[in-house]
């Protein structure tokens, strides 16, 4: 997987970014330099440590799991800034792309969106944005929204809590350096979050963005399957989760956009959905 292959290289880049790991410590070593959000203490761990390997495995939460989690928060009177659906009385949807930018795929996505006069939201991985900043600038220039998807694309629930803020801050700093604006949208990889992660995002000024529609394109089940799953789950104010870097998704995208428009849906960004007073937050 492209992200997995790049992840360990990203550890060195993040260390340099935060000023917590020296070049001498990071180069030509069997150990990886892990960072601490709380202090400049360098934590040395072997690349084969189970917690780090487990954190790289992303299992996407089903929509019902996200709904159940929100219901649990309501029962516990836990309040976080989250957004999972726009106004259900309006016929609009938001297409969101996770995991980019990718040099081979992002330009194709942007070209298709421009040709079809459609807007989207990109949740980008910090280490990818750092390598391909011009693609992020292109996303912004074309009127799309860009959000934080962590620096390493790890499951935040499977890393020590002290690293969570560092993952968000590192990606946020890169996006601000590229775009000139601090990002305010955040999506946890896999939609997997807990109270600590949501509270950290809140504290850093983010709204955690989830979804209503996940066709599972990350598994490359085939264009017909992705298309069917997406269309059959459409609803007003829906948020569609698809991925930047999946060829089947790119090949399907022109047809998908045309189908959405033929059904009368307006394709908007998450910012547009949230910017309207009628937008519905699930912040309890």
Number of C-alpha atoms within 10 A of each C-alpha: 6 9 19 15 9 13 18 14 14 21 20 20 20 25 22 14 14 16 12 19 23 13 13 8 15 19 12 9 10 11 16 23 24 20 24 21 16 11 9 12 12 15 13 12 14 13 14 12 11 10 13 18 14 14 17 19 15 16 11 15 16 16 16 10 13 18 15 12 14 19 15 12 17 14 10 9 10 14 16 23 18 23 23 21 25 26 19 15 11 15 16 23 28 28 22 26 22 23 25 24 28 21 14 11 17 21 15 16 21 19 12 17 18 13 10 13 10 21 23 24 25 29 25 27 28 31 25 24 22 20 13 16 17 15 20 24 17 15 22 15 11 15 14 23 22 26 28 32 26 28 27 28 26 27 23 27 17 19 16 12 16 13 16 22 21 19 24 26 20 22 27 27 19 23 25 13 13 18 18 11 11 17 21 17 24 26 26 24 26 19 21 20 20 14 13 14 20 20 19 17 25 18 13 15 15 24 23 26 23 24 22 21 22 19 20 18 22 19 10 14 12 14 17 11 14 22 18 12 16 20 16 10 13 18 19 17 25 23 28 24 21 24 22 24 23 16 17 18 22 20 14 15 19 15 12 18 20 14 14 17 15 10 12 11 20 19 20 21 24 28 17 15 23 17 11 11 8 13 18 17 18 19 16 14
